[in-house]
Amino acid sequence: MNVKLTYCDFPRGEISPVASKSLSNRALVIDALTGHACKLNNLSESDDTQTLVALLDKLNSTDKIIELNAGPAGTVMRFLATYCCLTGKEIILTGSERMQQRPMGVLVNSLVSLGAKIEYLSRPGFAPLKIYPSHIKGGKVSLPAGISSQFISSILLCAPYFANGIEVELTGNIVSSSYIHLTIQVMKEFGVDVQWKNNTLCVNPGKYLAHEYTIEGDWSSASYYFAWAALSENALIGLKGVSLLSNQGDRAIVKAAEKFGVKTISTNTGILLEKKGSSRVVKFDMDFTECPDIAQTVAVICAGSQVKEANLTGLETLSLKETDRILALKTELERFEVINKVEQGNLLSFDASGFKIYKGLIHTYDDHRMAMSFAPLVQKTGELIIQNRDVVNKSYINYWQDLKSLGCMAENIDI
């Protein structure tokens, strides 16, 4: 089922974006390590988080071999890979077809060097994995930091329960370090200190202190409303539970959207987005090394705003996500006659000055962020059809419903 969107003259209202999936998944691993002694409030309702909840529960099974399927969820796959090594159980860890194409070798090699026993059941370096009972001694390990911060976070979260703790040396350029800082923030919330000096992270052996913890609003999900505001002539959108003091890297959308006329105001309950009148941006440059999950959203803002020269860098990890996001962006933007100048490795450069109205189908490639980031373009086209409306369930189940509350029409269609 697809969804047909219709232009909204003045998006306005107040909504509560979903709780942070990133914080929820980190807190769930910590809770599991405490023997589920924590009280976690406002957990994300996303598919990814609910998958992690179900799989952690499944680990209570008395089956000789427990099979866990993370589906398309990267954080679930990577976080469980380390956690399963501590359970003393024999586990098969697998995922969707796309997840089995995403790299696991760096994490597996590091865990094996720390004492884990892991076997590849198909291609070396990729899921599915078979994890055997083992003793994780910990100690020193070297991790290339240019592939995925999820590998680093996975090891850090479990490090207090390694016999000797951990000393992780990060090599190469660090990508998405904001997510590493987010991991450290949550660990500290539960009483574990992480020392980060130069390129070395250290965690002493110990235990988490179980307590009540409330998950804050998700800046990745909030970012789409900045796009709705930026691409509208006028908008007034309140976002409850989202804080300008958050450590989430996707908070960078505030400064990006400001260039397109979106004013962000802190309120007692969250933030308020205000847009009055049109704005003109000729050239736009942004490095997404610390916030790759908003790259699609910002690219769409640039396209709909007819930016003549948009240069998006720091995209190293995008080709390894739910889909090749750089290629997907390039392909879908071309439907609006956006001229792509460069599309490679970590860079996407394009000219949107010749933006043309297109009211047809936007392909989402089984990627929730493609659906949610392209939806606001209806403010420039009048109508737009987004493929596979339910793909947003991965991170934001109520996205289409929340749009309706702002006055945006979203009608289910089957074409």
Buried (B, 14 or more C-beta within 10 A) or exposed (E): EBBBBEBBEEBBBBBBBBBBBBBBBBBBBBBBBBEBEBEBEBBBBBBBBBBBBEBBEBBEEEEEEBBBBBBBBBBBBBBBBBBBBBBEBBBBBBBBEBBBEBBBBBBBBBBBEBBBBBEBEEEEEBBBBBBBBBBBEBBEBBBBBBBBBBBBBBBBBBBBBBEBBBBBEBEEEBBBBBBBBBBBBBBEBBBBEBEBEEBEBBBBEEEBEBEEBEBBBBBBBBBBBBBBBBBBEBBBBBBBBBBEEBBBBBBBBBEBBBBBBBEBEEEEEBBBBBBEEEBEBEEBEBEBBBBBBBBBBBBBBBBBBBBBBBBBBBBBBBBBBBBBBBBBBBBBBEBBBBBBEEBEEBBBBBBBEEBEEBEEBBBBBBBBBBBBBBBBBBBBBEBBBBBBBBBBBBBBBBBBEBBBEBEBBBEEEEE
